[in-house]
Amino acid sequence: MSFEPRTREQVESTIAGVVESARIEPRMDYCLAAVLPDGGELVAFARISIDLGHPLQNSAQIGFALRSDRWRQGLGAEVVRLLLRLGFEQLGIYRIWGARSPLNEASGRVMSKLGMVEEGVIRGHLKLADGWRDSVIHSVLAPEWKAAAG
């Protein structure tokens, strides 16, 4: 994760921020809860955030976190697939990218499985409690997504 464990108060503040950002027009952040269809059990958090910057830029960053007791069941790939569909098919994004810890090989496999290309490493990208962490960047472009979806 790109952050340390959070207190209940920090989580409540995060949720309040997510609710507020959903009301902003134009909407730039989409934070989603992923639940199982057979009972609504919460299994993941997912986010797609449209990059701000140059007016000609048309990209978004994704992030996802899956409950550890649900790892290795294909749910991570489903969550990322839904984020990519939302970004490309509903929001009209051209480039979608994600960053992961170099140690998080499982996330790397999920993104690669869905056509995201490993671009490289951003050194010293995030400051955590125990020091600076690098990030491995993956991305996919709209034409690549469309070709793979067939």
Secondary structure, 3 states (H helix, E strand, C coil): CCCCCCCHHHHHHHHHHHHHHHHCCCCCEEEEEEECCCCCCEEEEEEEEECCCCCCCCEEEEEEEECHHHCCCCHHHHHHHHHHHHHHHHCCCCEEEEEECCCCHHHHHHHHHCCCEEEEEEEEEEEECCEEEEEEEEEEEHHHHHHHHC
